[in-house]
Amino acid sequence: MNLKEIDEPMNHSDRMEPRMRERILTLLNKTASPDAVAWLQQTIASQEAHFERRPFYYAFSGVSRHFDKAGRLPEDSDEIFGDWDEYRLARVGLLLLLAKQDEAEFVETFHALLNTADLREQVALFSALPWLPHPEKLLEAAVDGLRSNIVDIFDSISLDNSFPAENFSDEAWNQMVLKAIFITRPLYRIMGIGDRKNILLAEAISDLAHERWAAGRMITPEAWQSCEGFIDDRIAGDIAKMAESDQKEDRAAAALVFSKDDSGKLEALRSGLTPELERIANGDLTWKTLGKTMEEKLTRKCLT
Amino acid sequence: MRFFDSHVHMVSRTTDDYQRMAAAGVTAIIEPSFWQGQPRTEVGTFKDYFNSLIGFERFRASQFGIQHYCTIGLNPKEANNEKLAEAVLELMPLYICKEGVVGIGEIGFDDQTKAEEKYLIKQAELALEADLPIQIHTPHRDKKKGTIRTMDVLEDVGIDPAKVIIDHNNEETVKEVLDRGYWSAFTIYPHTKLGNERMVQLMLEYGAEQIVVDSAADWGISDPLAVPKTAALMKDRGISLEKIEQVTYHNPLAAYGQSGQVSEQDWAGSEGIDPTALFEGNTLLRGGMDVETAMSQYLIE
């Protein structure tokens, strides 16, 4: 699968590991104490020479003994690692090393860590998925992790993470996207959201929207992206409703769906969406810009 | 006042308890791993128990503005199931270096069997390896001998007494525990352990150095407000505020602070207790906090 929104190759740990490790250490050098970084480098070096589970367990959990619990990268400081905190970076650095062990050692250790992980350790384990080998052995854990009711854990799998798009079945993908909509997560940060659209997901989103409307509540306008290409009479009606909404983000979503539509069922909406279609033509309005707007609103106040 | 209850089994307590504790000034707590009443038959139930100590229970406490820490260990009673004990010892390295794990505990003797001694030694060695304090449970029966034997065993392993908190002390054990350089903790637990009037007498005799007061509230008839109530009784009996704060806050913080996993900064910024601030948006928090009723009877016998 070719995912346009993913610019880093995935699942090639042998090739990726040294480069990713350097990147992580460089970033940690910007924020963490020199002692902590030196400890991490030394730990990686000794485990690389001779991997042993128990010291690895101590190191993985013991990251909290060396790094600052509040320490994190300044916002947008890295394309891949965004504003990750020190614990997450350091633990992913260690997992890159685990990725080099043989399959049985890797898979068993990964699951032992996950089954006993605290919240921030779970976030690190799931964040590392794109760079870990044997994805088929990690798939079930990722799907199960999404059942968490802890937003940080859900986010670590669903957002800015290429693993679901690369490995999930449609069924698992649809569950993830629906839950992300349900709990109002920023959908533009789901990698592959524009590529994994399918008819079942489009129908489920329409159903969810109708349920929400019946309850007098809204649905995030980002949701309609997953309906692109599946415009039947019912969904056309939903998009028409969005085009007439008094919320400008709803109208923007309607215009974005319209701009990709070749069903002809949305033609009547054109004149009402002129300003939005102009912004799309200039490149000022995309699913990403809409997503960012929604995310900013979300951080100001909870939508639901 | 702020209190640090360094021994309380919150998995056995309700949200009412959390509300009353928060309102009474309990700021931080330590939940030792312990025997849950029903003997465990599988190592998996230990794993899920440890997971709840570092996971859901920590979260639940935070909903009430209480900082939750834990100690990880195999309790002496279950050390007698050797097959299970071995499996738990295999599991412990996954937990002991985690954030908020402030020691190995509660470990020690129950019936004072060979198996209990074996796993006390093994766990003391783990504490050395991970450079963690140890929280000791002293036996209910034959307590004095068991307490002395515990100290002997720990010293044979090479443990520094300053990194050990010996709990459930009484008038018979306190002197030797203090003389040998250990922290001496007292559990204010109605009927079976120590009432707080006795605790006041102990304070008058031994002062506040190296002394810790806790509740060990659990699934039995016990009192999660034992620490604040005992502080109130101490004040009533003329013990200085400074000494009261030492045994109910500063000493447990200093003892377990040696783990590097707990410090006052963790709750800095939460100025006192504002119960109303805890309610908003939290599904766990319901109902009112009737502190006055809870605290009106602070004598525990």
Interface residues (C-beta under 8 A of the other chain):
Chain A: R54 Y57 Y58 S61 G62 S64 R65 K69 A112 L113 N115 T116 D118 L119 R120 E121
Chain B: K47 F50 N51 I54 G55 R58 F59 L91 P93 L94 Y95 I96 C97 K98 E99 G100 A130 G260 Q261
